[in-house]
Amino acid sequence: MRGHVRIGGSKNAALPVLMSSLLTEKDLLVANVPHLRDVTTTLELLGRLGVQIEVDEKSVVRVNAAQVHARRAPYELVKTMRASILVLGPLLARFGEAEVSLPGGCAIGSRPVDLHVKALEAMGARVSVESGYIKAVVPSGRLRAARIVFDTVTVTGTENLMMAASLADGTTILENAAREPEVVDLADCLSSMGADISGAGTDMIEIRGRTSLGGAHHRVIPDRIEAGTFMVAGAVTKGEITLHDLNVRHLDAVTAKLRDAGAEITLGDDQLTVSMGVRPKAVPISTAPYPGFPTDMQAQFMLMNCVAEGSATVTEHIFENRFMHVQELHRMGADIELHGNTAIVRGVDRLGGAQVMATDLRASAGLVLAGLVASDLTTVDRIYHLDRGYDCIEEKLLQCGADIKRVADAALPQLRAVQ
Ligand code: UD1
């Protein structure tokens, strides 16, 4: 594949930034918001709480939470998007009460929210679970600062607590905090709203609570996972793809692995070019919190190893059960052996096309990439997973010469890719 792709705004940054509008009665203007199912779900959730939403002709989203009349995130929205838990911190901090449905089953593991709850309890919230809902109240009326040490690095947990602490009484310290760029982006947005936050991007964040926050204008950072996915697309198809409007510093771990695989990567200020003249070499992958190798890129690299020269292990440390794509890749002729959280992948000369099923967001991206290199037609079912996180993926791949089509009239939404 050859061509140019513009990278959109980050899904995982846009969601918490939009949720942070709940902390103020003033306007929050958010630019570079991607067109994705999870963003629509977030806006629907905010709308149900009473937040006013407008989108202008430049796709800037104006959110205003002056008239919030509900405090409840219902099951039908939470079950489709776990990030709905991000309303818990802001609602509790501003209104002293919140109800969020428990997310229920999730394809990539149990994904609990116990650390969010424990930390909010440490700040004075009283939390119970009733009829499948987390019900939280702040008996004193205002959350109080606390020193919180997260047992595990949690991205949305860090974000929820950063938002809650912005309106709490006193100075909160978050230790073992997530260092992801999306956490830094949220801290930047909150700071523009008047919050007093230092240390975002390190594992210790300090937040001095304010009595109120104001409005702000914020531009969401580029999506490093969308960028990484297109980098792998360029490498596996032995092509050359230039990506525009991205932050190359957020992609260090991915860039290093692709170079190990044999790709040539030229970095500019906000663009990069991946070119690959040879078959990729298999590279070992081990997922870890940022700045380690992202779990959201594991499926795409697993696919690359499937068609690479040699064999390598892929170890998943963040989510149990995030290997649902393995069964589907087997059906295309991949040679993968699973041992607990480690997969041994032996490269094969060629994958064959097949009808496969998307099981979660990033697994679906791996399957689409598999379709690009398979010898004949691949059909990916259940691409609503893909639409949660990739804006016009098939149009962007088409621009680079892929033979791919959204099959609208099928019983299930499908993408078809032919080599
Ligand atoms: C976020 C991202 C997701 C990414 C993940 C890891 C968003 C909207 N989603 O998910 O795309 O794959 O980070 O980079 O930003 N855990 C607990 N208890 C908790 C919270 C988490 O045990 O209360 C565990 C999880 O089961 C998991 C690990 O901590 O094993 C990390 O999860 P976490 O960082 O919270 O993932 P999310 O924030 O849900």
Boltz pocket constraint, residues with backbone or C-beta under 6 A from the ligand:
constraints:
  - pocket:
      binder: B
      contacts: [[A, 11], [A, 12], [A, 13], [A, 15], [A, 82], [A, 83], [A, 110], [A, 111], [A, 112], [A, 113], [A, 114], [A, 115], [A, 116], [A, 117], [A, 152], [A, 153], [A, 154], [A, 155], [A, 156], [A, 157], [A, 182], [A, 295], [A, 296], [A, 317], [A, 318], [A, 319], [A, 320]]
      max_distance: 6.0
